[in-house]
């Protein structure tokens, strides 16, 4: 028995320590991937659609072998505003649009092992409510938040518990608004949430709320002449600040996108207009890398004849570090390809999208932007613009959404045909290197409770303590207070056996230690 346990532990450690590879490959001959998220216990989860626009949710292991999958086939489901997040307990919340109630939000909960636990729609008594933003809850709360904005419900955020019940719902107003105010993105940060919003077509409204939805702070900036959409916000751990990626339409025929960098107090540090010489430029997703010292944005460029991948790495001061552009990897003349989603894996990034002849594609990109097959030239300018700071006070009001359980049809079939075009996906997990940390567990073996101690110098920013079973499945996760030195674990509800205790930040694994429960 002891030999078996040691072997299992060795395999478990290897999954954290393998060298990083780069690769570009397809996993299906048709359809598209829209989003990808890295899973805490290892591997990834993707959402997208097949060629018939039926939504597919796929859970992958570290080397992109399917663990479980779903296809949503009900006529009420629309492939609009697709989002997925991992909750603090390792379960998943998926969001898309429903055609019921003249337009509503559908949330589906999946367990970590892939069981579909419930489906609910959120709607208004009159008018549509198609949501845009989705976030896990803060701390050890296993619930979620979602939000959006339209004429019938402005700049709303709705907090739900793990069973999908509405806990609170609020609207957030800014007095200079002349139209719809929209919540575009939400992220948890400590005991708060940070929200990227916009109160006019040329504004950035960024604010923080507490766990109950009360407004803590905000900043508002405008820039005359721009029609901007602050679509996604990410945390920069190295500075404590944030980065926002956005889109806008202007007189240059959609050739410009932007990345805005904020400090921890939501002061705008730099606003970067990224402009190309081609026909059209679109950014679709952003992630932080290198512990928040860099951000990577992805999307596509249309040069008048074909769509190509666009990928840019910027420092957290707004300087372009590198830029990459690539065509599809197909023998046909039609090499249209686009990136739609990105997630971070240590200092490397994993990208998903669509190729016209390749179908659903994935690419593993290293710190220097390597991993694509067909690099081509990329002309882009980065101009730092000054935005005007506004000084009005925000207000908060109640929202009036309703919810109902539904039972939409689905199946567990999804096409899968992995073909590697260049590089290797062998051992891609993980460049998120383990930083040496001495973790002590006392007592160990343990029956009921133990104390986990670790160096306080390593616990900066947002850090977590997690427990994995022998199969690598996350069974417990909790946030660690900054500069803490120890955490008590109550193991009374755990089964006997061997476990792994892990200390991590949002971007790296700080250390692991074995834990044996005996009774």
C-alpha positions as CSV (number, residue, x, y, z in Angstrom):
1,X,0.0,0.0,0.0
2,X,2.8,2.4,0.9
3,X,4.5,1.8,-2.5
4,X,1.2,2.5,-4.3
5,X,0.7,5.8,-2.4
6,X,4.3,7.0,-3.1
7,X,3.9,6.2,-6.8
8,X,0.7,8.2,-7.0
9,X,2.2,11.1,-5.2
10,X,5.1,11.1,-7.6
11,X,2.7,11.2,-10.6
12,X,0.8,14.0,-8.9
13,X,3.9,16.1,-8.4
14,X,5.0,15.5,-12.0
15,X,1.8,17.1,-13.2
16,X,3.0,20.3,-11.5
17,X,6.6,20.1,-12.5
18,X,6.7,19.1,-16.2
19,X,8.4,21.4,-18.7
20,X,6.4,23.7,-20.8
21,X,5.9,23.1,-24.5
22,X,4.5,25.2,-27.3
23,X,2.0,23.9,-29.8
24,X,-0.7,24.9,-32.3
25,X,-3.4,22.2,-33.0
26,X,-7.0,21.6,-33.7
27,X,-9.4,19.4,-31.7
28,X,-12.3,19.3,-34.1
29,X,-12.9,19.8,-37.9
30,X,-15.6,22.4,-37.4
31,X,-17.1,24.9,-35.0
32,X,-15.3,27.4,-32.8
33,X,-14.0,27.9,-29.3
34,X,-15.0,31.2,-27.6
35,X,-13.5,30.9,-24.1
36,X,-11.0,28.9,-22.2
37,X,-10.2,28.9,-18.4
38,X,-7.5,27.1,-16.5
39,X,-8.9,24.8,-13.8
40,X,-7.4,24.9,-10.3
41,X,-6.8,21.2,-10.0
42,X,-5.2,21.0,-13.5
43,X,-6.3,21.1,-17.1
44,X,-8.8,23.4,-18.7
45,X,-12.4,24.0,-19.6
46,X,-13.6,25.5,-22.9
47,X,-16.9,26.7,-24.3
48,X,-17.8,27.2,-27.9
49,X,-20.1,25.9,-30.6
50,X,-20.2,23.3,-33.3
51,X,-21.0,24.1,-37.0
52,X,-24.7,24.1,-36.2
53,X,-24.2,26.8,-33.5
54,X,-25.0,24.3,-30.7
55,X,-23.0,25.2,-27.6
56,X,-20.4,22.8,-26.4
57,X,-18.7,22.7,-23.0
58,X,-15.6,20.6,-22.7
59,X,-13.4,19.7,-19.7
60,X,-9.8,18.8,-20.6
61,X,-6.9,17.3,-18.8
62,X,-3.4,18.8,-18.9
63,X,-2.7,17.4,-22.4
64,X,-6.1,18.2,-23.8
65,X,-7.7,14.8,-23.6
66,X,-11.4,15.2,-22.9
67,X,-12.6,14.4,-19.3
68,X,-16.3,15.3,-19.8
69,X,-18.4,17.2,-22.3
70,X,-21.9,18.6,-23.0
71,X,-23.8,19.9,-26.0
72,X,-26.7,22.2,-25.3
73,X,-29.4,21.3,-27.9
74,X,-32.5,23.1,-26.7
75,X,-34.2,25.6,-29.1
76,X,-34.4,28.2,-26.3
77,X,-30.6,28.4,-25.8
78,X,-28.6,31.0,-27.8
79,X,-24.9,31.0,-28.3
80,X,-24.6,34.6,-27.0
81,X,-22.4,36.0,-24.2
82,X,-20.9,32.7,-23.5
83,X,-19.0,32.6,-20.1
84,X,-17.8,30.0,-17.7
85,X,-16.1,30.4,-14.2
86,X,-14.7,27.9,-11.7
87,X,-16.3,28.4,-8.2
88,X,-14.2,28.3,-5.0
89,X,-15.2,24.7,-4.4
90,X,-14.2,23.5,-7.9
91,X,-17.6,23.4,-9.5
92,X,-18.4,25.4,-12.6
93,X,-21.0,28.0,-13.6
94,X,-21.8,28.4,-17.3
95,X,-23.7,31.4,-18.7
96,X,-25.4,32.1,-22.0
97,X,-28.6,33.7,-23.4
98,X,-32.1,32.1,-23.4
99,X,-34.9,33.1,-25.7
100,X,-37.5,32.8,-23.0
101,X,-39.2,35.8,-21.4
102,X,-38.3,37.9,-24.5
103,X,-34.7,37.3,-23.6
104,X,-33.2,36.0,-20.3
105,X,-29.9,34.8,-18.8
106,X,-29.3,31.0,-18.5
107,X,-27.0,29.7,-15.7
108,X,-26.0,26.0,-15.6
109,X,-24.0,24.5,-12.7
110,X,-21.7,21.6,-13.2
111,X,-19.8,19.7,-10.5
112,X,-16.1,19.4,-10.7
113,X,-16.5,15.8,-12.0
114,X,-19.0,17.0,-14.7
115,X,-22.4,16.3,-13.2
116,X,-25.1,18.8,-14.3
117,X,-26.5,20.0,-11.0
118,X,-29.1,22.6,-12.0
119,X,-30.3,25.0,-14.7
120,X,-32.0,28.4,-14.0
121,X,-33.1,31.4,-16.1
122,X,-33.0,34.9,-14.7
123,X,-35.4,37.3,-16.3
124,X,-37.6,40.5,-16.0
125,X,-41.3,40.6,-15.8
126,X,-41.1,43.0,-18.8
127,X,-38.2,43.4,-21.2
128,X,-35.1,41.3,-21.9
129,X,-32.1,40.6,-19.6
130,X,-29.2,39.1,-21.6
131,X,-26.2,39.3,-19.3
132,X,-22.5,39.9,-20.2
133,X,-20.4,39.5,-17.1
134,X,-19.9,36.4,-14.9
135,X,-17.7,36.0,-11.8
136,X,-17.1,33.5,-9.0
137,X,-17.8,34.8,-5.5
138,X,-15.1,36.1,-3.1
139,X,-13.3,34.2,-0.4
140,X,-14.8,30.8,0.5
141,X,-18.2,31.7,-0.9
142,X,-19.2,29.0,-3.5
143,X,-21.7,31.2,-5.2
144,X,-21.4,33.5,-8.2
145,X,-22.3,37.0,-9.7
146,X,-23.4,38.0,-13.1
147,X,-24.3,41.4,-14.6
148,X,-25.0,43.5,-17.7
149,X,-27.2,46.4,-18.7
150,X,-29.9,47.3,-21.1
151,X,-32.8,49.8,-21.3
152,X,-35.0,47.8,-18.9
153,X,-32.3,47.2,-16.2
154,X,-29.2,49.5,-16.0
155,X,-25.7,48.4,-15.0
156,X,-26.9,45.6,-12.9
157,X,-25.1,43.0,-10.8
158,X,-26.9,39.9,-9.3
159,X,-25.4,37.8,-6.5
160,X,-26.5,34.2,-6.2
161,X,-25.6,31.4,-3.8
162,X,-24.3,27.9,-4.8
163,X,-27.9,26.8,-5.5
164,X,-28.6,29.7,-7.9
165,X,-30.9,31.5,-5.4
166,X,-30.7,35.3,-5.7
167,X,-28.9,36.7,-2.6
168,X,-29.0,40.4,-3.7
169,X,-29.3,42.4,-6.9
170,X,-28.5,46.0,-7.5
171,X,-28.1,48.7,-10.2
172,X,-25.2,51.2,-10.2
173,X,-25.8,54.7,-11.7
174,X,-23.5,57.5,-12.7
175,X,-25.1,61.0,-13.0
176,X,-23.4,61.9,-16.3
177,X,-25.0,59.0,-18.2
178,X,-27.0,59.9,-21.3
179,X,-27.9,56.3,-22.2
180,X,-27.7,52.8,-21.1
181,X,-25.1,52.0,-18.4
182,X,-23.6,48.5,-18.8
183,X,-21.6,46.2,-16.6
184,X,-19.1,44.5,-18.8
185,X,-16.8,42.5,-16.5
186,X,-16.5,41.5,-12.8
187,X,-13.6,40.0,-10.9
188,X,-13.2,39.1,-7.2
189,X,-10.3,40.8,-5.4
190,X,-9.8,40.0,-1.8
191,X,-13.1,40.7,0.0
192,X,-14.3,43.0,-2.8
193,X,-15.4,42.9,-6.4
194,X,-14.0,45.1,-9.1
195,X,-16.3,46.0,-12.0
196,X,-15.5,47.4,-15.4
197,X,-18.4,49.4,-16.8
198,X,-19.3,52.3,-19.0
199,X,-21.9,55.0,-18.6
200,X,-21.6,56.6,-22.1
201,X,-20.2,55.4,-25.4
202,X,-16.9,57.3,-24.6
203,X,-16.4,56.5,-21.0
204,X,-14.6,54.1,-18.5
205,X,-16.5,53.6,-15.2
206,X,-14.6,51.3,-12.9
207,X,-15.8,50.6,-9.3
208,X,-15.4,48.4,-6.3
209,X,-18.2,46.9,-4.3
210,X,-18.1,44.8,-1.1
211,X,-19.5,41.3,-0.7
212,X,-23.0,42.7,-0.2
213,X,-23.0,44.9,-3.2
214,X,-22.3,48.2,-1.4
215,X,-20.3,50.7,-3.3
216,X,-16.8,51.2,-1.9
217,X,-15.0,53.4,-4.5
218,X,-15.1,54.4,-8.2
219,X,-13.4,56.4,-10.9
220,X,-14.8,57.7,-14.2
221,X,-12.8,58.8,-17.2
222,X,-13.9,60.1,-20.6
223,X,-12.2,60.8,-23.9
224,X,-14.0,62.9,-26.5
225,X,-14.7,61.3,-29.9
226,X,-14.2,57.6,-28.9
227,X,-16.9,55.0,-28.7
228,X,-15.4,52.5,-26.3
229,X,-16.5,49.3,-24.7
230,X,-14.4,48.2,-21.6
231,X,-15.0,44.5,-22.2
232,X,-12.7,42.6,-19.8
233,X,-10.8,43.5,-16.6
234,X,-8.0,41.4,-15.0
235,X,-5.9,41.7,-11.8
236,X,-2.2,42.6,-11.9
237,X,-0.8,40.9,-8.8
238,X,2.7,42.5,-9.0
239,X,1.3,46.0,-8.6
240,X,-2.1,45.3,-7.0
241,X,-3.7,47.2,-10.0
242,X,-5.8,46.2,-12.9
243,X,-5.8,46.1,-16.7
244,X,-8.9,46.6,-18.9
245,X,-9.1,45.5,-22.6
246,X,-11.6,47.3,-24.8
247,X,-13.0,47.8,-28.2
248,X,-14.2,51.0,-29.9
249,X,-15.6,52.3,-33.2
250,X,-14.1,55.5,-34.6
251,X,-13.5,57.4,-37.8
252,X,-10.6,55.1,-38.7
253,X,-12.9,52.2,-39.7
254,X,-12.4,49.9,-36.6
255,X,-8.6,49.8,-36.8
256,X,-8.0,50.7,-33.1
257,X,-8.5,48.9,-29.8
258,X,-7.2,49.8,-26.3
259,X,-5.7,48.5,-23.1
260,X,-6.0,50.6,-20.0
261,X,-3.8,50.1,-16.9
262,X,-5.0,51.1,-13.4
263,X,-3.4,51.2,-10.0
264,X,-5.0,49.6,-6.9
265,X,-7.0,52.7,-6.2
266,X,-8.6,52.7,-9.7
267,X,-6.5,55.6,-10.9
268,X,-5.8,55.4,-14.7
269,X,-2.1,55.1,-15.2
270,X,-1.9,54.7,-19.0
271,X,-4.5,54.4,-21.8
272,X,-3.0,52.7,-24.8
273,X,-4.5,53.1,-28.2
274,X,-3.4,50.1,-30.4
275,X,-3.9,51.0,-34.0
276,X,-3.1,48.8,-37.1
277,X,-2.7,49.7,-40.8
278,X,-5.0,46.9,-41.9
279,X,-8.7,46.9,-42.7
280,X,-10.0,45.8,-39.3
281,X,-8.7,45.0,-35.8
282,X,-10.6,43.2,-33.0
283,X,-9.4,42.2,-29.5
284,X,-11.5,39.6,-27.8
285,X,-9.8,38.6,-24.5
286,X,-7.0,39.5,-22.0
287,X,-5.1,37.8,-19.3
288,X,-2.3,38.7,-16.9
289,X,1.0,36.9,-17.1
290,X,4.4,36.9,-15.3
291,X,2.6,37.6,-12.0
292,X,0.9,40.6,-13.4
293,X,4.1,42.2,-14.8
294,X,2.6,41.7,-18.3
295,X,-0.7,41.4,-20.0
296,X,-1.5,39.5,-23.2
297,X,-4.4,40.4,-25.4
298,X,-5.7,38.3,-28.4
299,X,-8.0,38.7,-31.3
300,X,-7.9,39.0,-35.1
301,X,-6.9,41.3,-38.0
302,X,-8.6,41.5,-41.3
303,X,-6.3,42.7,-44.1
304,X,-8.9,42.9,-46.8
305,X,-8.5,39.3,-47.9
306,X,-8.2,37.1,-44.8
307,X,-8.5,37.0,-41.0
308,X,-5.3,36.4,-39.1
309,X,-4.4,35.8,-35.5
310,X,-3.4,38.9,-33.5
311,X,-1.6,38.6,-30.2
312,X,0.1,41.4,-28.2
313,X,2.1,41.3,-24.9
314,X,2.4,44.6,-23.0
315,X,4.2,45.5,-19.8
316,X,2.1,46.7,-16.9
317,X,3.3,50.2,-17.7
318,X,1.7,50.0,-21.2
319,X,4.8,49.3,-23.4
320,X,4.5,46.7,-26.1
321,X,6.9,43.8,-25.2
322,X,6.2,41.7,-28.3
323,X,3.5,41.3,-31.0
324,X,2.6,38.3,-33.1
325,X,0.4,37.7,-36.1
326,X,-0.2,34.4,-37.9
327,X,-2.2,32.8,-40.6
328,X,-4.0,29.4,-40.4
329,X,-2.2,26.1,-40.9
330,X,-4.1,24.5,-43.7
331,X,-3.1,23.2,-47.1
332,X,-6.0,25.2,-48.7
333,X,-5.7,28.8,-49.9
334,X,-8.2,29.9,-47.2
335,X,-6.1,30.4,-44.1
336,X,-8.6,32.5,-42.2
337,X,-8.0,32.1,-38.4
338,X,-8.9,34.0,-35.3
339,X,-8.2,33.8,-31.5
340,X,-11.3,34.3,-29.3
341,X,-10.2,33.3,-25.8
342,X,-7.1,33.2,-23.6
343,X,-6.1,31.9,-20.2
344,X,-2.9,32.1,-18.2
345,X,-0.7,29.2,-17.1
346,X,2.3,30.5,-15.2
347,X,4.2,32.7,-17.6
348,X,2.7,31.1,-20.6
349,X,-0.7,31.5,-22.2
350,X,-3.2,29.1,-23.8
351,X,-5.4,30.4,-26.6
352,X,-8.5,29.1,-28.3
353,X,-10.4,30.2,-31.4
354,X,-11.5,29.2,-34.9
355,X,-9.9,28.4,-38.3
356,X,-12.0,28.5,-41.4
357,X,-10.7,25.1,-42.6
358,X,-9.2,24.0,-39.2
359,X,-12.3,24.2,-37.0
360,X,-11.7,24.6,-33.3
361,X,-8.1,25.5,-32.5
362,X,-5.8,25.7,-29.4
363,X,-2.4,27.2,-29.1
364,X,0.2,27.1,-26.3
365,X,2.3,30.2,-26.4
366,X,5.5,30.8,-24.4
367,X,6.8,33.9,-22.7
368,X,8.3,35.2,-26.0
369,X,5.2,34.6,-28.1
370,X,6.4,31.4,-29.7
371,X,4.0,28.6,-30.5
372,X,2.3,29.7,-33.8
373,X,3.1,27.9,-37.1
374,X,2.9,30.7,-39.7
375,X,4.1,34.0,-38.3
376,X,3.7,37.0,-40.5
377,X,4.4,40.7,-40.2
378,X,2.5,42.8,-37.7
379,X,2.4,46.6,-38.0
380,X,0.9,48.3,-35.0
381,X,1.3,51.6,-33.2
382,X,0.8,52.2,-29.4
383,X,-0.2,55.8,-28.6
384,X,-0.7,56.8,-24.9
385,X,-3.8,59.0,-24.6
386,X,-5.0,61.2,-21.7
387,X,-8.5,60.8,-20.5
388,X,-10.5,63.3,-18.5
389,X,-11.2,62.3,-14.9
390,X,-14.8,63.0,-13.8
391,X,-15.8,63.7,-10.2
392,X,-19.5,62.8,-9.9
393,X,-20.9,60.5,-7.2
394,X,-22.4,57.1,-8.1
395,X,-25.7,55.9,-6.7
396,X,-27.1,52.4,-6.0
397,X,-30.7,51.2,-6.5
398,X,-32.4,47.9,-6.2
399,X,-32.9,45.6,-9.3
400,X,-35.9,43.5,-10.0
401,X,-34.9,40.3,-11.7
402,X,-36.7,37.0,-11.2
403,X,-35.5,33.4,-11.5
404,X,-37.0,30.0,-12.4
405,X,-35.7,26.5,-12.7
406,X,-35.7,25.0,-16.2
407,X,-34.9,21.7,-17.8
408,X,-33.4,22.4,-21.2
409,X,-32.4,19.5,-23.4
410,X,-28.7,18.5,-23.8
411,X,-26.6,15.6,-24.5
412,X,-23.0,14.5,-23.8
413,X,-21.7,14.2,-27.3
414,X,-19.1,16.5,-28.8
415,X,-16.8,16.0,-31.8
416,X,-13.2,15.5,-31.0
417,X,-10.3,14.9,-33.5
418,X,-7.0,16.3,-32.2
419,X,-4.3,17.1,-34.8
420,X,-1.1,18.8,-33.8
421,X,0.2,21.2,-36.6
422,X,3.4,22.4,-34.9
423,X,5.1,22.0,-31.5
424,X,4.1,19.5,-28.9
425,X,1.5,19.4,-26.2
426,X,3.3,16.7,-24.3
427,X,3.9,18.0,-20.8
428,X,2.3,21.4,-21.2
429,X,1.4,21.6,-17.5
430,X,2.9,23.8,-16.2
431,X,5.2,26.7,-16.6
432,X,3.6,27.9,-13.4
433,X,6.7,26.8,-11.6
434,X,6.6,25.8,-8.0
435,X,8.4,28.4,-5.9
436,X,10.3,26.6,-3.1
437,X,8.3,27.0,0.1
438,X,8.7,25.0,3.3
439,X,5.2,23.8,4.4
440,X,4.8,22.1,7.7
441,X,1.7,20.2,8.8
442,X,1.2,19.2,12.4
443,X,0.1,16.6,13.3
444,X,0.7,14.5,10.1
445,X,-0.7,11.9,10.0
446,X,-3.9,13.5,11.3
447,X,-7.3,12.5,12.4
448,X,-9.5,15.6,12.7
449,X,-7.6,18.9,12.7
450,X,-4.1,20.1,11.8
451,X,-2.2,23.3,11.6
452,X,-0.4,24.2,8.3
453,X,2.5,26.7,8.7
454,X,4.4,28.5,6.0
455,X,6.7,31.5,5.6
456,X,4.8,34.7,5.8
457,X,7.1,36.5,3.4
458,X,5.6,34.4,0.5
459,X,2.0,35.3,1.3
460,X,1.5,38.6,-0.6
461,X,-1.5,39.7,-2.4
462,X,-4.2,37.1,-2.9
463,X,-3.1,33.6,-1.9
464,X,-4.9,30.3,-1.3
465,X,-4.6,27.0,0.6
466,X,-6.0,24.1,-1.3
467,X,-6.4,20.4,-0.7
468,X,-6.4,17.8,-3.5
469,X,-7.2,14.1,-3.3
470,X,-4.9,11.4,-4.7
471,X,-6.5,11.8,-8.1
472,X,-5.6,15.5,-8.2
473,X,-9.2,16.6,-7.7
474,X,-9.7,19.9,-5.8
475,X,-11.8,19.2,-2.7
476,X,-11.1,22.3,-0.6
477,X,-9.9,25.8,-1.2
478,X,-9.7,28.9,1.0
479,X,-8.1,32.3,0.7
480,X,-5.2,33.1,3.0
481,X,-4.9,36.5,4.7
482,X,-1.9,38.5,3.5
483,X,1.3,38.0,5.6
484,X,-0.3,35.1,7.5
485,X,1.9,32.3,8.9
486,X,-0.5,29.4,9.5
487,X,-4.0,28.0,8.7
488,X,-6.0,25.5,10.6
489,X,-7.7,22.7,8.5
490,X,-10.7,20.9,9.8
491,X,-10.5,17.4,8.2
492,X,-13.3,15.8,10.1
493,X,-15.5,15.4,7.0
494,X,-12.6,14.0,4.8
495,X,-12.2,10.3,4.1
496,X,-9.1,8.5,5.2
497,X,-6.3,8.5,2.7
498,X,-3.5,10.5,1.2
499,X,-4.0,14.2,0.2
500,X,-1.9,17.0,-1.2
501,X,-1.9,20.5,0.5
502,X,-1.0,23.3,-1.8
503,X,-0.2,27.0,-1.2
504,X,-0.6,29.2,-4.2
505,X,-1.1,32.7,-5.5
506,X,-3.4,33.5,-8.4
507,X,-0.5,33.0,-10.8
508,X,1.9,30.5,-9.3
509,X,2.2,27.5,-7.1
510,X,4.2,28.4,-4.0
511,X,4.6,24.9,-2.5
512,X,3.0,21.4,-1.9
513,X,3.1,19.0,1.0
514,X,1.6,15.5,1.5
515,X,-1.1,15.0,4.2
516,X,-2.2,11.6,5.5
517,X,-5.6,11.2,7.3
518,X,-5.9,8.1,9.5
519,X,-8.6,7.2,12.0
